Amino acid sequence: MKIKAGIIGATGYAGAELVRLLTTHPNVEISAISSVSFEGKKLSEVYPSYRCLCCLLYTSDAAD
């Protein structure tokens, strides 16, 4: 059984590294990533080198 993880602030240095590390972990599935400034864009649009790692869209972590 995989652990589902969500990453808030995935466009920052630490968040992007966390995405990179967790995509290779056999027991983790990234289910959501968030960024206020890149909401609605794919991770690979912001970090082209992550094209093969993750195809999630950024959402906003702000409460509506």
Steps between C-alpha positions, in 0.01 A plus 500: 500500500641838399491813713328791324685828535414860416771764467423863583737748339624256238656777288751601763840335525409270790161412353645416159767281659232326708305425181814360338584282798147372562438404136778243530385364837328162456249551783384856424251637248484877451130579480512882500740789462426865568630839405323834517701663221483206256145377565359309202840429341668162475811433703689437175411852377683651797776237518549352149751246634218342707302417185545123548460504878163654569211633290288654777345846479565757767206600714478782750524415869309818588157450657217649292 
